[in-house]
Amino acid sequence: MDRLIRAFPLLAGKREAFQAFVGEIRTRHEEASRFYTSYGIVRESWHLQETPAGDLIICCTDLGDAQAAIPQYAQSQTPFEIWFKRRVLDLSGVDANRQPEGPTAQPIYDWPSRR
C-alpha cells in the first residue's frame, strides 16, 4: 500500500470556493467513488491548515500502486476528472496534468505503532 501526502496552497480569497468544492464532491459521491476506486485509492482525506504564510490543503491518499496511478491520472480526460483537475487548478494553482502527484513532498519520518 502506498501513501501520498501533499500540501496544496489555497490561493488567497479561495476559502469559500474550496468549501463549495468540498460540497460538490459530497453531492457527486457516486462519481467521486468511481474516480477514486479506478486508481486503487482506498482512502483520501483533506485537511485545511491555517498558517502565517496562508492556508494549505493537506491531502492524504492511501492507494495500491501510486507509480501506476499517477501517470494514468495525469492523462485522464473523463468529464469528472477534467472538472476535478480544473477545480484543483483554480483553487491552488497546481496543474494536475503536469504535476499529477501535486506539490513534491519528501518523507522525512514515519513512526509505526507496534501495539
Residue pairs with C-beta under 8 A, 6 or more apart in sequence:
1 42
1 62
1 63
1 64
2 62
2 63
2 64
2 65
2 66
2 67
3 60
3 61
3 62
3 63
4 59
4 60
4 61
4 63
4 66
4 101
4 102
4 105
5 58
5 59
5 60
5 61
5 105
5 107
6 58
6 59
6 61
6 101
6 102
6 103
6 105
7 49
7 56
7 57
7 58
7 59
7 102
7 103
7 105
8 56
8 57
8 59
8 88
8 91
8 92
8 94
8 102
8 103
9 54
9 55
9 56
9 57
9 92
9 93
9 94
9 103
10 18
10 48
10 54
10 55
10 56
10 57
10 91
10 92
11 91
11 92
11 93
12 54
14 90
14 91
14 92
15 48
15 55
17 90
17 91
18 48
18 57
18 91
21 87
21 91
22 46
24 87
25 32
28 80
31 80
32 80
34 80
35 78
35 80
35 81
35 84
36 44
39 63
39 69
39 72
39 73
40 63
40 64
40 65
40 68
40 69
41 61
41 62
41 63
41 69
42 62
42 63
42 64
43 60
43 61
43 62
44 59
44 60
44 61
44 62
45 59
45 60
46 57
46 58
46 59
46 60
47 57
47 58
47 59
47 60
48 55
48 56
48 57
48 58
49 55
49 56
49 57
49 58
57 91
57 92
59 102
63 69
66 101
70 100
70 101
71 100
73 81
73 96
73 100
74 96
74 97
74 98
74 100
84 96
85 95
85 96
85 97
88 94
88 96
89 95
89 96
94 102
94 103
96 102
